[in-house]
Each structure stands twice: as structure tokens, then as C-alpha cells.
Amino acid sequence: MSAPENPPPARNYSGGQIAMTVIGVILLLPGLCSLLFALGMAPEMGRSAFRDPIAQAIITLWVICLAVSALGIVMIVAARKRARAP
């Protein structure tokens, strides 16, 4: 009779990793919202976006929101890497 194999160890998330993941998910929301608005406003923007100051402000706001979402993605990836580390 052979000895039973040990099951792989379960991933244990620390409180900091859980907090990083939750905050990362919250930071994804502005980017999702800005993408939805950008897709909705794309036909209206056209070529006038580069001459209209209001359109330029909206595009700048979209870029900022996408940067915040990128930070959220970085936080989620960092938390998951730390959980996988031995």
C-alpha cells in the first residue's frame, strides 16, 4: 500500500492582500465608466474633439480615469503574486 500524496497547499491571503485586491477592484470602476461614456460619445466627438476645449477636457478626464484603473490592475496583480509566492 502506498502512502497518500499530500494535497497542494491552499493559498492564504493576508489582510493586506485582501485589502489590495478590494481597493484594486474599486479603482477599476472609473476606467469602466469612462470606457462606457467614451464608446457612447465616440460618434459625436469626431474630428472636432481636437479643436473643442470641452471635448479636450473630457478626453483628459478619460485618460486620468484610465490611469486610475491601470493602478487598480497593478494592485490586483501585485496582491495575487504575493499570494502565490512560497
HELIX and SHEET records of a PDB file:
HELIX    1   1 GLY A   15  MET A   45  1                                  31    
HELIX    2   2 GLY A   46  PHE A   50  5                                   5    
HELIX    3   3 PRO A   53  ARG A   84  1                                  32    
END                                                                             
